[in-house]
């Protein structure tokens, strides 16, 4: 298992054009050190130079990094007459004049994306994170696609399962790369699956039970991915699902799932994280999903990389652990069923 990840993390919440001025808002922070300024390049054209970052206490609190408080991006640059639906944005981070790294992002116009496919109702968006539903979905899919590129080409997969697809936040963008007939989605949320069946033509959507097995045959999928699923299951349930994901994935297939890392765990769970590398509590959202499972099914769960290496390797070969590899928040675990083809990239380096 190779532990990787850059030092800069960012999200652009909004990019818009008004009165020949481009406006960009969002946040950027460095993993270890505070930042003070950024410069911005849009589609290879300089946009803004040495702009001071704004106060964002919400970012510092969410990521548990006090030095990320000065992370807010609020740029207004005149001289722009038009924007493409997809644009390349380069952020150059600085700390009091010292270069701290460069981050390249791709921004998609959510208005154009909302016209391409139907959007789920707000009640369903709330269950997967309504804030920036399309923007976060694009970022998650882009992160996933990039991280998987050394192991599998998504467009070449004959069968892909979005495990825990919800109302299609990520699947919305998968449909751009893969013919709909190759795509499968499943979830315990019966309302979300019913909406997907009515609204998104082509993929196959299956309502599943909160515990395995699924109805899928052995070795069905070239790629299985699950975003924000293992972040909400207790340990015993996770182990059952790991066995099931191994069963339904082809021997040379790939499984990619996200987890909440050790650094995000609250103080009251630190002892458990130190002792075992895993801890969980009942989620405040548990009542929403109780109708599909039980009152204590839906958790908030945290994993260290050493726990993943020790426990999950009973079922999978851990190919890579990417800290904050999904939306600059959740860690990404890339795996192959034990006994599958190929091997991991490099000597195991397990931290945390």
Secondary structure, 3 states (H helix, E strand, C coil): CEEECCCEEEEEEEEEEECCEEEEEEEEEECCCCCCEEEEEECCEEEEEEEECEECHHHHHHHCCHHHHEEEEEEEEECCCCCCCEEEEEEEEEECCEEEEEEEEEEECHHHHHHHCCCCCHHHHHHHCCCCHHHHHHHHHHHHHHHHCCCCCHHHCCCEEEECCCCCCCHHHHCCCCCHHHEEEEECCHHHHHHHHHHCCCCEEEECCCCCCCCCCCCCEEEEEECCCHHHCCHHHHHHHHHHHHHHEEEEEEEEEEEEEHHHCCHHHHHHHHHHCEEEEECCCHHHHHCCCCCCCCEEEEECHHHHHHHHHHCEEEEEEEEEEECCCEEEEEEEECCCCCCCCCCCCCCC
